[in-house]
């Protein structure tokens, strides 16, 4: 009985001893000195629109927003970093070799984002990331980082870095251009139904490009696109300047757009039919440009905000089908966009409502095409100066090689 007691008494001690061996760490976390940081210039703020825009980026300077550093505890160690899953990312694993003992190595772990979830972020919020460091398959340390994130519609425009330098991020506008949007196919059918063009021929001739642009312009006017200057955000990050941008379907559904929203809307349709849009940037303003030749030497301009100068759908309520005339109020609202001959024909009831709308649209298109010519000519040298970030020409065809369109998600 006594021997059996001694045997049972010994077993827990043995098990306890085994557990101590299991829990014992062979690698000192203090030696490894595992550190995790988020891009310090971004002020602990995530911009989902940037993550989606760079999803297809494969340049030599491929961006990574996180950085990890470890010191090799032994020669030829193997480090593995595991980033836990959150509502914004899948489990992400980075494994690298650490050749020399005592040497500190820095890596940029690639995060496997849940892109559909990023797109659905329509309100700001917070997310906690957990990074676990393994060396030679032994768990060494764990680090946690809490970041705030901005809504998907918010686009980073510029950033003042900690060293006082300035970065311009307005190239991200290209990500809001979405030629793959599912609504565009139906829109193209509507544009053809207007009768201004019978087919879309892309970059064929200057005349055919002009006809296609007038047809898109007329569609926007018939849709009743109004100018709306909403751009502000609640972003309190001091180094960052950002702007709210409406997606293609936001403009389509709400029929409102500011200068960049309208450029995004027009550019999306243009890209779909093979035209080559350019978003032309000045300080605090954007307008549309597009190439009119296959060699991309000639550029036409279009001040898209002028689409809000008239409300063509409103004319329907003021047109008397019996007399074939607009009432005085409606006529006065559009008369400045008619030639003298057209005014006479309109007053005499010799123009159908559709003819009136097309005449207004074409004349306003001519005005929008001329509206920025003097400014563009005056600032041409600034657009050509790579060191002047205030004036830029964003050629969407070129940017698309690296900047993916933010996808529409139901």
Buried (B, 14 or more C-beta within 10 A) or exposed (E): EEEEEEEEEEEEEEEEEEEEEEEEEEBEBEBBBBBBEBBEBBBEBBBBBBBBBBBEEEEEEEEBBBBBBBBBBBEEBBBBBBBBEBEBBEEBBBEBEBEEEEEEBEBEBEBEBBBEBBBBBEEBEEBEBBBBBBBBEEBBBBBEBEBBBBBBBBBBBBBBEEEEEEEBBBBBBBBBBBBBBEBBEEBBEEBBEBEBBEEBBBBEEEEBBBBBBBBBBBBBBBBBBEBBEEBEBEBEBEBBBBBBBBBBBBBBEEBBBBBBBBBBBBBBBBBBBBBBBBBBBBEEBBBBBBBBEEEBEEBBBBBBBBBBBBBBEEBEEBBEEEEBBBEEEBBEBBBEBBEEEBBEBBBEEEBEBEEBBBBBBBBBBEBBBEBBEEBBEEBEEEBEEEEEBBBBBBBBBBBBEBBBBBBBEE
